[in-house]
Amino acid sequence: MSQVILTQLPIEDLQGMIEGAVQRTLNQLLNKESQSQNEELVTREQAANLLGISLPTLHHYSKHGIIPAYRIGSRVRFKRGELLDCLKKVQTMKYRPQ
């Protein structure tokens, strides 16, 4: 059986404790949501639209290993996070810092 201990606590301290607990919980939920969103599987059409490329180009990239693809039965899916990781910034000589 648990015991309840009552003590006097200033209202500011209580508010700070509650705010801290709520903030930690929200951070945990946001981290889980962002991780699950990165692991979300998207269709070929969604992947092509996300990257701004055509379906034949997407097929070529996945065939040559540029973009990882997953087969589920007869369907091909892509992980949203891996698609975004495939986007790389290209530095040209014109914009390279000197």
C-alpha positions as CSV (number, residue, x, y, z in Angstrom):
1,M,0.0,0.0,0.0
2,S,1.4,3.4,-0.9
3,Q,1.6,6.3,1.4
4,V,0.5,9.9,0.7
5,I,2.6,12.6,2.2
6,L,1.3,16.1,2.1
7,T,3.7,19.1,2.2
8,Q,3.4,22.7,1.6
9,L,4.7,23.8,-1.8
10,P,4.7,27.2,-3.3
11,I,2.4,27.5,-6.3
12,E,5.3,28.6,-8.6
13,D,7.2,25.4,-7.8
14,L,4.1,23.3,-8.5
15,Q,3.6,25.1,-11.8
16,G,7.2,24.5,-12.7
17,M,7.0,20.8,-11.9
18,I,3.8,20.4,-14.0
19,E,5.2,22.4,-16.9
20,G,8.4,20.3,-16.9
21,A,6.4,17.1,-16.9
22,V,4.2,18.2,-19.7
23,Q,7.2,19.4,-21.8
24,R,9.0,16.1,-21.3
25,T,5.9,14.2,-22.4
26,L,5.3,16.4,-25.4
27,N,9.0,16.0,-26.5
28,Q,8.7,12.2,-26.2
29,L,5.5,12.2,-28.3
30,L,7.0,14.5,-31.0
31,N,10.1,12.3,-31.2
32,K,8.1,9.2,-31.7
33,E,5.9,10.9,-34.3
34,S,8.8,12.1,-36.3
35,Q,10.5,8.7,-36.2
36,S,7.3,7.0,-37.3
37,Q,6.8,9.6,-40.1
38,N,10.3,8.9,-41.3
39,E,9.6,5.1,-41.4
40,E,6.3,5.7,-43.2
41,L,6.1,3.7,-46.4
42,V,5.0,5.6,-49.5
43,T,3.9,4.4,-53.0
44,R,5.8,4.9,-56.2
45,E,3.6,7.8,-57.2
46,Q,4.0,9.5,-53.8
47,A,7.8,9.0,-53.9
48,A,8.1,10.5,-57.4
49,N,6.0,13.5,-56.4
50,L,8.0,14.0,-53.2
51,L,11.3,14.0,-55.2
52,G,9.9,15.8,-58.2
53,I,10.9,13.2,-60.7
54,S,9.0,10.9,-63.1
55,L,8.1,7.3,-62.5
56,P,10.6,5.9,-65.0
57,T,13.3,8.0,-63.4
58,L,12.3,6.7,-59.9
59,H,12.4,3.1,-61.3
60,H,15.9,3.7,-62.8
61,Y,17.2,5.1,-59.5
62,S,15.8,2.2,-57.4
63,K,17.1,-0.3,-60.0
64,H,20.6,1.1,-59.7
65,G,20.5,1.4,-55.9
66,I,20.4,5.2,-55.7
67,I,17.1,5.1,-53.9
68,P,16.4,2.1,-51.6
69,A,13.1,0.4,-52.4
70,Y,11.1,-2.4,-50.6
71,R,8.9,-5.0,-52.2
72,I,5.8,-6.0,-50.3
73,G,4.3,-8.8,-52.3
74,S,4.0,-7.4,-55.8
75,R,4.0,-3.8,-54.6
76,V,7.1,-1.5,-54.3
77,R,7.3,0.9,-51.4
78,F,9.8,3.5,-50.3
79,K,10.5,4.9,-46.8
80,R,9.9,8.6,-46.6
81,G,13.0,9.2,-44.4
82,E,15.3,7.4,-46.9
83,L,13.9,9.4,-49.8
84,L,14.7,12.6,-48.0
85,D,18.1,11.4,-47.1
86,C,18.8,10.7,-50.8
87,L,18.5,14.4,-51.6
88,K,21.9,15.8,-51.5
89,K,23.1,19.4,-51.9
90,V,25.2,19.9,-55.0
91,Q,27.9,22.5,-54.8
92,T,28.9,24.2,-58.0
93,M,32.0,26.2,-58.6
94,K,29.9,29.3,-59.0
95,Y,28.5,29.2,-55.4
96,R,31.4,27.5,-53.6
97,P,32.7,29.6,-50.7
98,Q,36.1,31.1,-51.4
